Amino acid sequence: MFGGYMWKSAEILCRVCDINEEIGEILVEVGEINEEIGEIPSRVREIITENSEILCRLRENNAETRKIQYQPNFFVDENHLKV
């Protein structure tokens, strides 16, 4: 009679060990995900900086374009167009 309970207890302990192992693996994965999430803000800052630089160049190009547009007697002939 006690042998059956001991066997059942051993079986339950084995399941608990398996579950603990799975929990450990999940915690490792969560740690890796948290690391990746921690890297996101610095990458976002890099992208914002890159976008700001691009926007600045676009504004400069826009200003240059306006200067050219408003020059008197400005024209472009086919000889000045190059691809």
FENDANOR-V109082 format. One record per backbone hydrogen bond with DSSP energy under -0.5 kcal/mol. CO is the residue of the C=O (numbers start at 1). NH is the residue of the N-H. E is the energy in kcal/mol with one decimal. If there is no record, write none. Layout:
# FENDANOR-V109082
CO:NH:E
CO:NH:E
This chain:
# FENDANOR-V109082
1:5:-1.1
2:6:-2.5
3:7:-2.3
4:8:-2.2
5:9:-2.8
6:10:-2.6
7:11:-2.3
8:12:-2.4
9:13:-2.6
10:14:-2.2
11:15:-2.1
12:16:-2.6
13:17:-2.5
14:18:-2.3
15:19:-2.8
16:20:-2.8
17:21:-2.2
18:22:-2.4
19:23:-2.7
20:24:-2.3
21:25:-2.2
22:26:-2.5
23:27:-2.6
24:28:-1.9
25:29:-2.2
26:30:-2.8
27:31:-2.4
28:32:-2.1
29:33:-2.5
30:34:-2.7
31:35:-1.9
32:36:-2.1
33:37:-2.8
34:38:-2.1
35:39:-1.1
36:39:-0.6
36:40:-0.9
37:40:-0.7
37:41:-0.7
39:43:-1.8
40:44:-2.8
41:45:-2.3
42:46:-2.0
43:47:-2.4
44:48:-2.6
45:49:-2.4
46:50:-2.7
47:51:-2.9
48:52:-2.4
49:53:-2.3
50:54:-2.4
51:55:-2.7
52:56:-2.3
53:57:-2.2
54:58:-2.5
55:59:-2.3
56:60:-2.3
57:61:-2.7
58:62:-2.6
59:63:-2.5
60:64:-2.4
61:65:-2.5
62:66:-2.4
63:67:-2.1
64:68:-2.2
65:69:-2.6
66:70:-1.9
68:71:-1.3
71:74:-1.1
77:80:-1.6
77:81:-0.6
78:81:-0.7
80:82:-0.6
